[in-house]
Amino acid sequence: MPGYVNAYGFHGIHGRSLPVATGIKLANTLRQAAAVEELYYSPSLRETIAYAKLVQNQTQPKEAAQIVFGNVYAQWGNIELQKVNDIITSMYEK
């Protein structure tokens, strides 16, 4: 299975599309950063779904992003983690 999905639609539980949509938006932003070699790793659908589940369970979106994506990128070192935290902060503090 590839690490990304190119789709025009998404089927989910009625009324629960916003957490998934914000997870997809964040994952796409991180993928774009990986494409221009700012990051070593591009997030998978697994991380996007984990993010959406945390948000559905009343975790704040920024905190959920730091838990899921921050944890993944922390494995690549402090520089990668700082880049991801900067992207998360820029997305959620507008």
N, C-alpha and C positions, 0 to 999 in steps of 0.2 A: 504494500500500500504506500502510495507517495506521501510525502510530508505536507502536502497542501491539497486543497480541493478547489476546483474552479466550478462554481455553480451559480445559477441564476435565482435559486430559491432555497428556502430552508423550511422543513416541516418540524414543528415543535408543539409543545403544549400551549393551548390558547392563553394569551395574556402573559406569556413568559418570554417573549421575543427580545425585549430590551436588554437583559443581561447577556444573552447570546450575541446580540448585535454589537454591544460595546466590547465584548471579548474579541469578536472578529475584527473590529476596528483597531483595537490595541495590537492584536497579533499581526495584522497587515502592516501597521506602522513599524513594528519590530522587524518584520520580513523585509520591508523596504530598506531599513537601516542595514540589514544583513546583506542585501543585494549590492549595496555600494561599499561593502567591506568595512562598515563601521562596527559590525558585530560579527562574531564567529559562528553564531548559531541562529537558525530561524525557528521560531516556535511552531509546534505541531498542533494539530487539531485537539490532541489530548489536553494540552495546556489551556486551550481556548475553552473547552468544555469544563475543565476543572474551575476556571475563573467564573464561568457562568453559574455553576452550581454554588459556589461560595456567595455570589451576589444574590442568587435566589434564596439563600439561607440567611439573608439580612446582613451580610458582611458589607461594609462600605466598599464601593468600587475601587478606590485607590488602594485601600488596604488589601483587597483581594488580588489586585494586580501585583502588589509588592510580594505577597505570599507566594503566588504561583510563578510569575515570571522572574521575580527576584531570586527565588530559590533555584530555578533552572540556571540562570545566568551566574549565580554565585559560584557554581561549579567551574566556571571558566576563569575565575579570578576577580580581583577587586576592580580592575579597570572596566571589565565587561559589566559588572554589577553596577558600577557608577553610571555608565552610559545608559543602561536600562532604567535605572532610577531617575535619571534626568528626563528620559522620554516619558516615563509615567507621570512625573511631576508636571511636565509641560502639557500633557493631555488633560489632567484633572484639575488644574488650577487656572482655568480660563474664565 
